[in-house]
Protein backbone atom coordinates (compact mmCIF):
# COMPACT_ATOMS: atom_id res chain seq x y z
CA UNK A 1 0.00 0.00 0.00
CA UNK A 2 1.32 3.43 -0.95
CA UNK A 3 1.69 6.00 1.85
CA UNK A 4 -0.53 9.05 1.77
CA UNK A 5 1.20 11.92 -0.04
CA UNK A 6 -0.03 14.47 2.54
CA UNK A 7 -0.66 14.16 6.24
CA UNK A 8 -4.09 13.01 7.34
CA UNK A 9 -6.27 15.76 8.88
CA UNK A 10 -5.44 14.70 12.46
CA UNK A 11 -1.73 14.90 11.65
CA UNK A 12 -1.67 18.51 10.51
CA UNK A 13 0.79 20.57 12.49
CA UNK A 14 -0.59 22.92 15.13
CA UNK A 15 1.14 25.80 13.34
CA UNK A 16 -1.31 25.69 10.42
CA UNK A 17 -4.79 24.78 11.70
CA UNK A 18 -6.47 25.63 8.40
CA UNK A 19 -4.40 23.19 6.33
CA UNK A 20 -6.73 20.21 6.82
CA UNK A 21 -9.80 22.33 6.14
CA UNK A 22 -8.25 23.70 2.95
CA UNK A 23 -7.33 20.21 1.77
CA UNK A 24 -10.84 18.92 2.47
CA UNK A 25 -12.37 21.88 0.61
CA UNK A 26 -10.11 21.19 -2.37
CA UNK A 27 -11.12 17.53 -2.34
CA UNK A 28 -14.86 17.66 -1.57
CA UNK A 29 -15.79 21.20 -2.53
CA UNK A 30 -15.94 24.33 -0.45
CA UNK A 31 -19.73 24.32 -0.02
CA UNK A 32 -19.82 20.79 1.39
CA UNK A 33 -17.00 21.42 3.87
CA UNK A 34 -18.41 24.83 4.83
CA UNK A 35 -21.70 23.17 5.74
CA UNK A 36 -19.92 20.64 7.96
CA UNK A 37 -17.87 23.37 9.63
CA UNK A 38 -20.96 25.47 10.31
CA UNK A 39 -22.65 22.44 11.82
CA UNK A 40 -19.66 21.72 14.03
CA UNK A 41 -19.50 25.33 15.20
CA UNK A 42 -23.22 25.31 16.02
CA UNK A 43 -22.84 22.08 18.01
CA UNK A 44 -19.86 23.49 19.90
CA UNK A 45 -21.69 26.68 20.80
CA UNK A 46 -24.72 24.72 22.05
CA UNK A 47 -22.63 22.21 23.98
CA UNK A 48 -20.29 24.73 25.58
CA UNK A 49 -22.89 27.33 26.51
CA UNK A 50 -25.83 25.12 27.41
CA UNK A 51 -26.48 23.75 30.85
CA UNK A 52 -28.35 20.60 29.82
CA UNK A 53 -25.93 17.74 30.58
CA UNK A 54 -28.12 15.24 28.73
CA UNK A 55 -27.99 17.33 25.56
CA UNK A 56 -24.21 17.65 25.90
CA UNK A 57 -23.78 13.92 26.25
CA UNK A 58 -26.02 13.36 23.25
CA UNK A 59 -23.96 15.66 21.05
CA UNK A 60 -20.54 14.68 22.42
CA UNK A 61 -20.15 11.65 20.14
CA UNK A 62 -21.22 13.66 17.07
CA UNK A 63 -18.81 16.46 18.01
CA UNK A 64 -15.92 14.04 18.50
CA UNK A 65 -16.56 12.31 15.17
CA UNK A 66 -17.07 15.45 13.14
CA UNK A 67 -14.07 17.11 14.79
CA UNK A 68 -11.86 14.20 13.79
CA UNK A 69 -13.23 14.14 10.25
CA UNK A 70 -12.56 17.85 9.78
CA UNK A 71 -9.02 17.75 11.15
CA UNK A 72 -9.68 18.93 14.71
CA UNK A 73 -8.10 15.85 16.30
CA UNK A 74 -7.34 17.53 19.62
CA UNK A 75 -10.93 18.73 19.93
CA UNK A 76 -12.13 15.21 19.21
CA UNK A 77 -9.87 13.83 21.95
CA UNK A 78 -11.54 16.20 24.43
CA UNK A 79 -15.05 15.08 23.48
CA UNK A 80 -14.58 11.29 23.31
CA UNK A 81 -14.42 10.79 27.10
CA UNK A 82 -17.43 13.07 27.47
CA UNK A 83 -19.27 10.91 24.95
CA UNK A 84 -18.54 7.72 26.86
CA UNK A 85 -19.38 9.29 30.21
CA UNK A 86 -15.93 9.07 31.78
CA UNK A 87 -15.36 12.82 31.93
CA UNK A 88 -17.36 16.02 32.22
CA UNK A 89 -16.75 19.17 30.23
CA UNK A 90 -13.76 20.89 31.82
CA UNK A 91 -12.05 24.25 31.28
CA UNK A 92 -9.61 22.65 28.82
CA UNK A 93 -12.59 21.40 26.80
CA UNK A 94 -13.96 24.93 26.65
CA UNK A 95 -10.54 26.16 25.54
CA UNK A 96 -10.38 23.54 22.76
CA UNK A 97 -13.88 24.60 21.67
CA UNK A 98 -12.88 28.26 21.58
CA UNK A 99 -9.82 27.43 19.46
CA UNK A 100 -11.89 25.35 17.04
CA UNK A 101 -14.53 28.07 16.73
CA UNK A 102 -11.80 30.65 16.04
CA UNK A 103 -10.33 28.39 13.35
CA UNK A 104 -13.76 27.87 11.78
CA UNK A 105 -14.34 31.64 11.79
CA UNK A 106 -10.94 32.19 10.15
CA UNK A 107 -11.76 29.54 7.52
CA UNK A 108 -14.98 31.34 6.68
CA UNK A 109 -13.03 34.54 6.06
CA UNK A 110 -10.15 33.04 4.09
CA UNK A 111 -11.45 29.87 2.40
CA UNK A 112 -15.22 29.99 2.26
CA UNK A 113 -15.88 33.56 1.20
CA UNK A 114 -18.28 32.42 -1.54
CA UNK A 115 -20.29 29.90 0.52
N, C-alpha and C positions, 0 to 999 in steps of 0.2 A: 504494500500500500504506500502510495506517495504521501509525503508529509504535506500539510497545508502550507501554501505559499505565504500566508499572512497569519498573524496570531489570531486565535479565536477571540470572540468578544470579551470573555472573562480574563484574557491574558493581556489585554491592552495596558500599557503602562499608565500609571497614575498621572503622569505628566501631561497626557493628552486624552482627557476623558471623552472628547467628541469623536475620537478615531473610530470606535466601534459603531457608533450611530451613523457616521458618514459612510462607512463601508456597507452597513445594512441598507441605507438609503440608495446607494449605488446599485446594490444587488436586487432589492425588492421594490424599489421605487419610493420616492420621497413621501408621497401621499399615504402609502400603506404604513410606513414607519412612523410618520407624524401622528397618525391615528393611534398607534400603539403607545407612543410616548405620551400623548395627551391623556390616554386612559390610565397609564401608570401614574402620571402626576395627579390626576383626580383621585385615584385610590390612595396615594400617599397623603394627600391633603386630608381626606376623610379619616384615614386611619390614625394620623398623627394629631389631629385636632379634635376628634370625637372622643366621647367618654364611654361609649358603649363597647365593653370588652368583648361581648359576643360578636358584634360586627367586626371588630378588629381581628379576632381569631378566624372568622369566616373569610376575610380578605387576605390574611397573612400568606396563605399558600399561593394564591393568585399573584400577590405582590412578589413573592420570592421567585416564582417561575418566570414571570414577565421581566423582572429585573435581570435575571440570568440570561434570558433570551436577548435582551437589548444591550447587554454588555456591562450591566451594573452588578458585577459579581459580588462586590463587598456588600452592597445593599441587600442582595439576596441572602448572603450569609447571616445578616442580622435578622431577617424575617423567617428563616427556616425554623429556628427553635421556638419562635412565637407561634408558628403554624402547628408545630407538634405539641405545644403546651408545656414545654420545658423552661420557657423564659417569658417574662413580661416585657413590654416595651420599656426600654431604659433610655437615659439621656444620650447614650451613644447611638441608639437607633434613631432618635430624633435628629441627631447630627448627620447621620448617613442619609436620612430622608431630605434634609435641607440641602445637602450637597447634590443629591440626585435631582431635586427640583431645580436648583441653580443650573445644573448641566442641561436639563431639558429646556429651560428658558433660554439658555445660550444657543442651543441647537435651533430653536425656533427663529432666533434672530439671524443666525449665520447659515443654516442649511435649509430650513423649511420656510423661507420667506414667501414662497408662492403657494403654500398649502393652506 
